[in-house]
Amino acid sequence: MENDKIYTNKIHDVLELIRKRPYFLTSKSISALENYIRGYMVFGKWGFYDHGLIYNEKDVNLNEFRFWIQGQSYIPLSQGPSCSEFLLDKCNNDEEKAFNLFFKLLDEFKELKRNEID
């Protein structure tokens, strides 16, 4: 991604760019990241939502990831702690540590899903 521009609409590609260059957010914090993801998904749902437009073919679903992080098979979006609240609790309210933990857990979840397919 030349010149720090986002040339894709696939959420996992954008997340990788944010991981490398968190200055795309207001701060390197889990709250800023979650707000970005929520906005992205809401826009996707109401603006152009099509699974194929947001995710690459083998990308993990971020809602499944959220449930996995919280150890739940299903939590309605309107109930339970948000992903950021849950991660902040695990990181003693340190926004940057929770940001880093998000990506660590996302990598673990991707690997878990890859192994399920193989």
Backbone hydrogen bonds, N-H to C=O, Kabsch-Sander energy under -0.5 kcal/mol:
donor,donor_aa,acceptor,acceptor_aa,energy
4,D,1,M,-1.1
5,K,2,E,-1.8
7,Y,5,K,-0.7
11,I,9,N,-0.5
11,I,54,I,-2.4
13,D,10,K,-0.5
14,V,10,K,-2.1
15,L,11,I,-2.6
16,E,12,H,-1.9
17,L,13,D,-1.7
18,I,14,V,-2.4
19,R,15,L,-2.6
20,K,16,E,-1.8
21,R,17,L,-2.6
24,F,21,R,-1.6
25,L,22,P,-2.3
29,S,27,S,-2.1
30,I,95,E,-0.9
33,L,29,S,-2.1
34,E,30,I,-2.9
35,N,31,S,-2.4
36,Y,32,A,-2.1
37,I,33,L,-2.7
38,R,34,E,-3.0
39,G,35,N,-2.4
40,Y,36,Y,-2.6
41,M,37,I,-2.8
42,V,38,R,-2.9
43,F,39,G,-2.6
44,G,40,Y,-2.3
45,K,41,M,-2.7
46,W,42,V,-2.6
47,G,43,F,-3.4
48,F,43,F,-0.8
49,Y,44,G,-2.0
53,L,50,D,-2.4
54,I,50,D,-1.4
55,Y,51,H,-2.8
59,D,56,N,-1.5
65,F,61,N,-2.0
66,R,62,L,-2.2
67,F,63,N,-2.2
68,W,64,E,-2.5
69,I,65,F,-2.7
70,Q,66,R,-1.7
71,G,68,W,-1.3
72,Q,67,F,-2.8
79,Q,76,P,-2.5
86,F,82,S,-2.4
87,L,83,C,-2.6
88,L,84,S,-2.9
89,D,85,E,-2.1
90,K,86,F,-1.5
91,C,87,L,-1.3
92,N,89,D,-1.0
93,N,88,L,-3.2
94,D,91,C,-1.5
95,E,93,N,-0.9
98,A,94,D,-2.4
99,F,95,E,-2.1
100,N,96,E,-2.4
101,L,97,K,-2.6
102,F,98,A,-2.3
103,F,99,F,-1.5
104,K,100,N,-2.0
105,L,101,L,-3.0
106,L,102,F,-2.4
107,D,103,F,-2.2
108,E,104,K,-1.9
109,F,105,L,-2.8
110,K,106,L,-2.6
111,E,107,D,-2.2
112,L,108,E,-2.5
113,K,109,F,-2.6
114,R,110,K,-2.4
115,N,111,E,-2.4
116,E,112,L,-1.6
117,I,113,K,-1.5
118,D,114,R,-1.9
